[in-house]
Amino acid sequence: MLSRRSWRLTQYVLFIQGLAEHSSHPQIGSFNTIKATIDHVRASKGAYIHVSATLHYNGMGPDLNLWKFFSLFTGTPFQAHVSAAKAGVDALSAVLAVEEGPNGVRSNVIAPGPIQGTEGMDRLGPKGETANRNRNYPAGRMGTVGDIGNATIFLFSDAAAYITGQVLPVDGGTMHLQSTILPYPQSVIDPGSVRHMIKPRM
């Protein structure tokens, strides 16, 4: 049986064979939120913004129009549970945009990249010298929660009135580096060698 500490860690780093019914399913939260609010959002001709990630788009080229096609052939090691769940959020938003568009409802997704000060980056981001050696950010820095807030303001504003069914990565261009969270294939061949790069919950 997993200890409480080990169970929490599996929510962030997990081999496929370790998946179970307690794995995270953020698309369920999105679905329930839509069910609870859709009548009100229709009446106000409002919009939804869902939060996804860039994990399941890992390794893709620069052609943004081919994201969903290429995502079928890429993956991020140890992130099967999150990748599958976030892909579900993306698909749910796309369906919502099509079904509810005639009712004046918009639906988009924000996909954050590496955002400093968040629990995910504190746990999974490279540590120490490895962080400085392996991480280059095209925008010259990691993202902040303010960057996500600015994207949210834009998508809810009139400036985005004709934007729906889209996934907006807010990652400073990091996705185009075609890199993984942990060294690959080292992390797959010898997981013990990268254990020091993962910060467990204390």
Secondary structure, DSSP 8 states (H G I E B T S, - for coil): ---HHHHHHHTTSB-GGG--TTS--HHHHHHHHHHHHHHHHHHHT-EEEEE--SGGGTT--S-GGGHHHHGGG---TTBHHHHHHHHHHHHHHHHHHHHHGGGT-EEEEEEE--BTTSHHHHHHS--HHHHHHH---TTSS-B-HHHHHHHHHHHHSGGGTT--S-EEEESTTGGGG---SS-TTHHHH-GGGGGGGS----
